[in-house]
Amino acid sequence: MMEQVTLERSNMDHSTRHQEDASQLQAEMASDEAGCLYDTRTRPMFDYLAGQRDARRLEVFPALRWCAYRIQRFMQTAADRYGLTDGAARVLMQLKHAGEEPLGALAAGMHVSPKNITLLMDQLEKDGLVLRVPDPADRRSVRARLTDEGQRVVGEFWREFMTHSLELVEDLPQEDLERVRHVALLLVRRIEARLAPTNRSDPSSVAPTRSR
């Protein structure tokens, strides 16, 4: 009986938190005259710091950051049902696609550090979802391989996550999705170029100080 009451209270708490989040989200967004959404929290700050014209161009950065955070949370919610972190789920999906893969290539494909992969592999191996196996082409290298249980888990997780993800974009025009993808990746390319070691040591890459 106590367990049932605790479970019901937990479900109610989750429902209440979801309603509160939805209400807060509605308050944090508004539409401009063109019908485009904007973040009501950051717009006044950006207008003050950068001026209205530049602020409209800079608003893309907090919007993308907010979206990235929500995507991670969305994926984590799906992963929770399988006892996974979103990082562990990404490892399983990468191995499902690539098959057996060196840990270094796995880290590069996920855009994370080798240390991150090592920690994720430790947990996934403990859970019986992956194996570390020797690399026959390089004795210094170790490869990751899905176990049968790992194949089962990632298959079920991916079908569920893909279905819910497609529901989010089903009514959005394909050209809009392609444009968002292109601009997001274009910004990634430009940011990486600015962060490159050669640029960090090049005085010409430093933004000029604004006159006051």
TIKOL-925166 format. One record per residue: x, y, z of N, C-alpha, C, O in turn; residue in one letter. Coordinates in steps of 0.1 Angstrom, whole numbers, padded with zeros to 4 digits, always signed. Layout:
XYZXYZXYZXYZA/...
This chain:
+0008-0012+0000+0000+0000+0000+0009+0013+0000+0006+0022-0008M/+0019+0013+0009+0028+0024+0009+0035+0026-0004+0037+0038-0008M/+0039+0015-0011+0046+0016-0024+0036+0022-0034+0041+0031-0042E/+0023+0019-0033+0014+0024-0043+0012+0039-0041+0011+0046-0051Q/+0011+0043-0028+0009+0057-0025+0021+0065-0030+0020+0076-0035V/+0033+0060-0027+0045+0067-0032+0046+0068-0047+0050+0078-0052T/+0042+0057-0054+0042+0057-0068+0032+0068-0074+0035+0075-0083L/+0020+0068-0068+0010+0078-0072+0015+0092-0070+0013+0101-0078E/+0021+0094-0059+0026+0108-0056+0037+0111-0065+0038+0123-0070R/+0046+0102-0069+0056+0104-0079+0051+0108-0092+0056+0117-0099S/+0040+0101-0096+0034+0104-0109+0027+0117-0109+0028+0125-0119N/+0021+0121-0098+0015+0134-0097+0025+0145-0097+0023+0155-0103M/+0037+0142-0090+0048+0152-0090+0053+0154-0104+0056+0166-0108D/+0054+0143-0112+0059+0144-0125+0050+0152-0134+0054+0161-0142H/+0036+0149-0132+0026+0156-0140+0026+0171-0137+0025+0180-0146S/+0027+0174-0124+0027+0188-0119+0039+0195-0125+0038+0207-0130T/+0051+0189-0124+0063+0195-0130+0062+0198-0145+0066+0208-0150R/+0056+0188-0152+0054+0190-0166+0045+0202-0169+0047+0210-0178H/+0034+0203-0161+0024+0214-0163+0031+0227-0160+0029+0237-0167Q/+0039+0228-0150+0047+0240-0146+0057+0244-0157+0058+0255-0160E/+0064+0234-0162+0073+0236-0173+0066+0242-0185+0071+0251-0192D/+0055+0236-0189+0047+0241-0201+0042+0255-0199+0043+0263-0208A/+0038+0258-0187+0033+0271-0184+0045+0281-0184+0043+0292-0190S/+0056+0278-0179+0068+0286-0179+0073+0288-0193+0077+0300-0197Q/+0072+0278-0201+0077+0279-0215+0068+0288-0223+0073+0296-0231L/+0055+0288-0221+0046+0297-0227+0049+0312-0224+0048+0321-0232Q/+0053+0314-0211+0056+0328-0207+0070+0332-0212+0072+0344-0214A/+0079+0323-0216+0092+0327-0220+0093+0328-0235+0104+0332-0240E/+0082+0326-0243+0082+0328-0257+0071+0337-0261+0060+0337-0255M/+0073+0344-0272+0063+0352-0278+0066+0353-0293+0076+0349-0298A/+0056+0358-0300+0057+0359-0315+0059+0374-0319+0052+0383-0313S/+0068+0377-0328+0070+0390-0333+0059+0394-0344+0050+0385-0346D/+0060+0405-0350+0050+0409-0360+0050+0400-0372+0040+0399-0379E/+0061+0394-0375+0062+0384-0386+0057+0370-0383+0057+0361-0391A/+0053+0368-0370+0049+0355-0365+0060+0346-0361+0058+0334-0359G/+0072+0351-0360+0084+0343-0356+0085+0343-0341+0085+0354-0335C/+0088+0332-0335+0090+0331-0321+0103+0337-0316+0113+0337-0324L/+0103+0343-0304+0115+0348-0298+0115+0345-0283+0104+0343-0278Y/+0127+0346-0277+0128+0344-0263+0126+0357-0255+0134+0366-0257D/+0116+0358-0247+0113+0370-0241+0122+0373-0229+0123+0385-0225T/+0130+0363-0225+0140+0366-0214+0153+0373-0220+0158+0382-0214R/+0157+0368-0232+0170+0373-0237+0169+0385-0245+0178+0393-0246T/+0157+0388-0252+0156+0399-0261+0159+0412-0254+0167+0420-0259R/+0153+0415-0242+0156+0428-0236+0171+0430-0233+0176+0441-0234P/+0177+0419-0228+0191+0420-0225+0200+0422-0237+0209+0431-0237M/+0197+0415-0248+0205+0417-0260+0202+0431-0266+0211+0437-0272F/+0190+0436-0266+0187+0449-0270+0195+0460-0263+0201+0469-0269D/+0197+0458-0250+0204+0467-0242+0219+0466-0244+0226+0476-0245Y/+0224+0454-0246+0239+0452-0247+0244+0454-0261+0255+0459-0263L/+0236+0451-0271+0241+0451-0285+0233+0461-0294+0238+0464-0305A/+0222+0467-0289+0214+0475-0298+0204+0466-0306+0208+0454-0309G/+0193+0471-0309+0182+0463-0315+0186+0456-0328+0183+0444-0330Q/+0193+0463-0337+0197+0457-0350+0206+0445-0348+0203+0434-0353R/+0217+0446-0340+0226+0435-0338+0220+0424-0330+0222+0412-0331D/+0211+0428-0320+0204+0419-0311+0196+0408-0319+0196+0397-0316A/+0189+0413-0330+0181+0404-0338+0190+0393-0344+0185+0382-0346R/+0202+0396-0348+0211+0386-0354+0217+0377-0343+0219+0365-0346R/+0219+0383-0332+0226+0375-0321+0216+0366-0314+0221+0356-0307L/+0203+0368-0315+0193+0360-0308+0194+0345-0312+0189+0337-0304E/+0200+0342-0323+0200+0328-0328+0209+0320-0318+0206+0308-0317V/+0219+0326-0311+0227+0318-0303+0220+0313-0290+0221+0301-0288F/+0214+0321-0283+0206+0315-0271+0195+0306-0275+0192+0297-0268P/+0189+0309-0287+0178+0300-0292+0184+0286-0295+0177+0276-0291A/+0195+0285-0302+0201+0272-0305+0206+0265-0292+0205+0253-0291L/+0211+0273-0282+0216+0267-0270+0204+0261-0262+0205+0250-0257R/+0193+0268-0262+0181+0264-0255+0175+0251-0262+0172+0242-0256W/+0175+0251-0276+0171+0240-0283+0179+0228-0280+0174+0217-0279C/+0193+0230-0280+0202+0218-0278+0200+0212-0264+0200+0200-0262A/+0197+0221-0254+0195+0216-0241+0182+0208-0240+0181+0197-0234Y/+0171+0213-0247+0159+0205-0247+0160+0192-0255+0153+0182-0251R/+0167+0192-0266+0169+0180-0273+0176+0169-0264+0172+0158-0264I/+0186+0174-0257+0193+0164-0248+0183+0159-0237+0183+0147-0234Q/+0175+0168-0232+0165+0164-0222+0155+0154-0228+0151+0145-0221R/+0151+0157-0240+0141+0149-0247+0147+0135-0249+0140+0125-0247F/+0160+0134-0253+0166+0121-0255+0168+0114-0242+0167+0102-0241M/+0172+0121-0232+0174+0115-0219+0161+0109-0213+0162+0099-0207Q/+0150+0116-0216+0137+0110-0211+0134+0097-0217+0130+0088-0211T/+0137+0095-0230+0136+0083-0237+0146+0072-0232+0142+0061-0230A/+0158+0077-0230+0169+0068-0225+0166+0063-0211+0170+0051-0208A/+0160+0071-0203+0157+0067-0189+0149+0054-0188+0151+0046-0179D/+0140+0052-0198+0131+0040-0198+0139+0028-0200+0134+0017-0197R/+0152+0029-0205+0160+0017-0207+0172+0017-0198+0182+0010-0199Y/+0172+0026-0187+0183+0027-0178+0196+0032-0184+0206+0029-0179G/+0195+0041-0194+0206+0046-0201+0207+0061-0198+0197+0068-0195L/+0220+0066-0199+0221+0081-0200+0221+0084-0215+0221+0075-0224T/+0219+0097-0219+0218+0100-0233+0232+0097-0240+0232+0094-0251D/+0243+0099-0232+0256+0096-0238+0257+0081-0241+0263+0077-0251G/+0253+0072-0232+0253+0058-0234+0244+0054-0246+0248+0045-0254A/+0233+0060-0247+0224+0057-0258+0230+0061-0271+0229+0054-0281A/+0238+0072-0272+0245+0076-0284+0256+0066-0287+0258+0064-0299R/+0263+0061-0277+0273+0051-0280+0267+0038-0287+0272+0033-0296V/+0256+0034-0281+0249+0022-0286+0244+0025-0301+0245+0016-0309L/+0239+0037-0303+0234+0040-0317+0246+0040-0327+0245+0036-0338M/+0257+0046-0322+0269+0047-0331+0274+0033-0334+0278+0030-0346Q/+0274+0024-0324+0279+0010-0327+0269+0002-0335+0273-0006-0343L/+0256+0005-0334+0246-0001-0342+0248+0002-0357+0246-0006-0365K/+0252+0015-0359+0254+0019-0373+0267+0014-0378+0268+0009-0389H/+0278+0016-0370+0292+0013-0375+0296-0001-0373+0306-0005-0380A/+0289-0008-0364+0294-0021-0361+0306-0020-0351+0306-0011-0344G/+0314-0030-0351+0326-0030-0342+0335-0018-0346+0338-0016-0358E/+0339-0010-0336+0346+0002-0339+0357+0005-0329+0355+0003-0317E/+0369+0011-0333+0379+0015-0323+0374+0026-0314+0365+0034-0319P/+0378+0026-0302+0373+0036-0292+0376+0050-0297+0368+0059-0295L/+0388+0052-0303+0391+0065-0308+0382+0070-0319+0378+0082-0319G/+0378+0061-0328+0369+0065-0339+0355+0067-0333+0347+0076-0338A/+0351+0060-0323+0339+0061-0316+0338+0075-0310+0328+0082-0311L/+0349+0080-0303+0349+0093-0297+0348+0104-0308+0341+0114-0306A/+0355+0102-0319+0355+0112-0329+0341+0113-0336+0336+0124-0339A/+0335+0101-0338+0322+0101-0344+0311+0108-0335+0301+0113-0340G/+0313+0108-0322+0303+0114-0313+0307+0128-0309+0300+0134-0301M/+0319+0133-0313+0324+0146-0310+0326+0148-0295+0322+0158-0289H/+0332+0137-0289+0335+0138-0274+0349+0134-0272+0356+0129-0281V/+0354+0136-0260+0368+0132-0257+0369+0117-0255+0360+0110-0251S/+0382+0112-0257+0384+0097-0254+0381+0094-0239+0376+0083-0237P/+0384+0103-0230+0381+0100-0216+0366+0098-0214+0362+0089-0206K/+0358+0106-0221+0343+0104-0220+0339+0091-0225+0331+0084-0219N/+0345+0086-0236+0341+0073-0242+0345+0062-0232+0338+0052-0230I/+0357+0064-0226+0362+0053-0216+0352+0052-0205+0349+0041-0201T/+0347+0063-0199+0337+0063-0188+0324+0056-0193+0318+0048-0185L/+0320+0060-0204+0307+0054-0210+0309+0039-0212+0300+0031-0209L/+0320+0035-0218+0323+0021-0220+0323+0013-0208+0318+0002-0207M/+0329+0019-0197+0330+0012-0184+0316+0008-0179+0314-0003-0175D/+0307+0018-0180+0293+0015-0175+0286+0006-0184+0279-0003-0180Q/+0287+0008-0197+0280-0001-0207+0285-0015-0206+0277-0025-0208L/+0298-0017-0204+0304-0030-0203+0299-0037-0190+0295-0049-0190E/+0298-0029-0179+0293-0034-0167+0278-0039-0168+0274-0048-0162K/+0271-0032-0176+0257-0035-0178+0254-0046-0188+0243-0050-0191D/+0265-0051-0194+0264-0062-0204+0259-0058-0217+0254-0067-0225G/+0261-0045-0221+0256-0041-0234+0267-0040-0245+0264-0040-0257L/+0279-0038-0240+0291-0038-0250+0302-0046-0245+0303-0050-0233V/+0311-0049-0254+0324-0056-0250+0335-0048-0256+0334-0042-0267L/+0347-0048-0249+0359-0044-0254+0366-0056-0260+0368-0066-0254R/+0371-0054-0273+0378-0065-0279+0391-0060-0286+0391-0048-0290V/+0401-0068-0287+0414-0064-0293+0411-0060-0308+0403-0066-0315P/+0419-0051-0312+0419-0047-0326+0430-0055-0334+0442-0054-0331D/+0425-0064-0343+0435-0073-0350+0445-0065-0358+0455-0070-0362P/+0441-0053-0362+0450-0045-0371+0460-0037-0363+0469-0031-0369A/+0457-0035-0350+0466-0026-0342+0465-0031-0327+0455-0029-0321D/+0476-0037-0323+0476-0043-0309+0474-0032-0298+0470-0035-0287R/+0477-0020-0301+0476-0009-0292+0462-0004-0291+0458+0004-0281R/+0454-0008-0300+0440-0002-0301+0430-0012-0295+0432-0025-0296S/+0419-0007-0290+0408-0015-0285+0395-0011-0292+0393+0000-0295V/+0387-0021-0296+0375-0019-0303+0363-0021-0294+0364-0029-0284R/+0352-0015-0297+0339-0017-0290+0330-0025-0299+0329-0023-0311A/+0322-0034-0292+0313-0043-0299+0300-0044-0291+0301-0046-0279R/+0289-0044-0298+0276-0046-0291+0274-0061-0287+0278-0069-0295L/+0269-0063-0275+0265-0077-0272+0251-0079-0277+0245-0070-0283T/+0246-0092-0276+0233-0095-0281+0223-0086-0273+0213-0081-0279D/+0225-0084-0260+0216-0076-0252+0217-0062-0257+0207-0054-0257E/+0229-0057-0260+0230-0044-0265+0223-0041-0278+0217-0031-0280G/+0224-0051-0287+0216-0050-0299+0201-0049-0297+0194-0042-0304Q/+0196-0057-0287+0182-0057-0284+0178-0043-0279+0168-0037-0283R/+0186-0038-0269+0182-0026-0262+0183-0014-0272+0173-0006-0272V/+0193-0013-0280+0194-0001-0289+0184-0002-0300+0179+0008-0304V/+0180-0014-0304+0169-0015-0314+0156-0010-0309+0149-0003-0316G/+0152-0014-0297+0140-0009-0291+0140+0006-0288+0131+0013-0290E/+0152+0010-0282+0153+0024-0279+0152+0033-0292+0145+0043-0292F/+0159+0029-0302+0160+0037-0314+0146+0038-0321+0142+0049-0326W/+0139+0027-0321+0125+0027-0327+0116+0037-0320+0109+0045-0326R/+0117+0037-0307+0108+0046-0299+0113+0060-0300+0104+0069-0302E/+0126+0063-0299+0131+0076-0300+0128+0082-0314+0125+0094-0315F/+0130+0074-0325+0128+0079-0338+0113+0083-0341+0110+0093-0347M/+0104+0074-0335+0090+0077-0337+0086+0090-0330+0079+0098-0336T/+0091+0092-0318+0087+0105-0311+0094+0117-0317+0088+0127-0318H/+0106+0115-0323+0113+0126-0329+0106+0130-0342+0104+0142-0345S/+0101+0121-0350+0094+0124-0362+0081+0131-0359+0077+0139-0367L/+0075+0127-0348+0062+0134-0344+0065+0149-0342+0056+0157-0344E/+0077+0153-0337+0080+0167-0334+0080+0175-0347+0077+0187-0347L/+0085+0169-0358+0087+0176-0370+0077+0173-0382+0079+0178-0393V/+0067+0165-0379+0059+0160-0390+0051+0171-0397+0048+0169-0409E/+0048+0182-0391+0041+0193-0398+0050+0204-0402+0044+0214-0407D/+0063+0203-0401+0072+0213-0405+0077+0211-0419+0080+0199-0423L/+0077+0221-0428+0081+0220-0442+0096+0214-0442+0104+0218-0435P/+0098+0205-0452+0111+0200-0453+0122+0210-0456+0133+0209-0451Q/+0118+0221-0464+0128+0231-0467+0132+0239-0454+0143+0244-0453E/+0122+0241-0445+0126+0247-0432+0136+0239-0424+0145+0244-0418D/+0133+0226-0423+0142+0217-0416+0156+0217-0422+0166+0217-0415L/+0157+0217-0435+0170+0217-0442+0177+0230-0440+0189+0230-0438E/+0170+0241-0439+0176+0254-0437+0181+0255-0422+0192+0260-0420R/+0173+0250-0413+0178+0250-0399+0190+0241-0397+0200+0246-0391V/+0190+0230-0404+0202+0221-0403+0214+0228-0409+0225+0227-0403R/+0212+0234-0421+0223+0240-0428+0229+0252-0419+0241+0252-0418H/+0221+0260-0414+0226+0272-0406+0233+0267-0393+0243+0272-0390V/+0227+0257-0387+0233+0252-0374+0247+0246-0377+0256+0249-0370A/+0248+0239-0388+0261+0233-0391+0271+0243-0397+0283+0242-0395L/+0266+0253-0404+0274+0264-0408+0281+0272-0396+0292+0275-0397L/+0273+0274-0386+0278+0280-0374+0288+0272-0367+0298+0277-0362L/+0285+0258-0367+0295+0249-0361+0309+0250-0368+0319+0251-0362V/+0308+0251-0381+0320+0252-0389+0328+0265-0387+0340+0265-0385R/+0320+0276-0386+0327+0289-0383+0332+0290-0369+0343+0295-0367R/+0325+0284-0359+0330+0284-0346+0343+0276-0344+0352+0280-0338I/+0343+0264-0351+0355+0256-0350+0367+0263-0357+0378+0261-0352E/+0364+0270-0367+0375+0277-0374+0381+0288-0365+0393+0290-0364A/+0372+0295-0357+0376+0305-0348+0384+0299-0336+0393+0305-0330R/+0380+0287-0332+0387+0280-0321+0399+0273-0325+0407+0268-0316L/+0402+0272-0337+0414+0265-0342+0427+0271-0336+0427+0284-0335A/+0437+0263-0332+0449+0269-0325+0456+0280-0334+0461+0290-0328P/+0456+0279-0347+0462+0289-0355+0455+0302-0354+0462+0313-0354T/+0442+0302-0352+0435+0314-0351+0436+0320-0337+0437+0333-0336N/+0438+0312-0327+0439+0317-0313+0452+0325-0312+0453+0334-0304R/+0462+0322-0320+0475+0328-0319+0477+0340-0329+0487+0347-0329S/+0466+0341-0337+0467+0351-0348+0460+0364-0343+0447+0364-0341D/+0467+0375-0341+0460+0387-0336+0449+0392-0345+0440+0399-0341P/+0450+0389-0358+0440+0394-0368+0426+0387-0366+0416+0392-0370S/+0426+0376-0358+0414+0368-0356+0407+0374-0344+0395+0370-0342S/+0413+0382-0336+0406+0388-0324+0397+0399-0328+0401+0408-0336V/+0385+0398-0323+0375+0409-0327+0380+0422-0322+0385+0423-0311A/+0378+0433-0330+0382+0446-0326+0374+0451-0315+0362+0448-0313P/+0380+0460-0306+0373+0466-0295+0364+0476-0301+0368+0485-0309T/+0352+0476-0296+0342+0486-0300+0345+0499-0294+0348+0500-0282R/+0344+0510-0302+0346+0523-0297+0333+0527-0289+0322+0524-0292S/+0335+0535-0279+0324+0539-0270+0322+0554-0271+0313+0560-0265R/
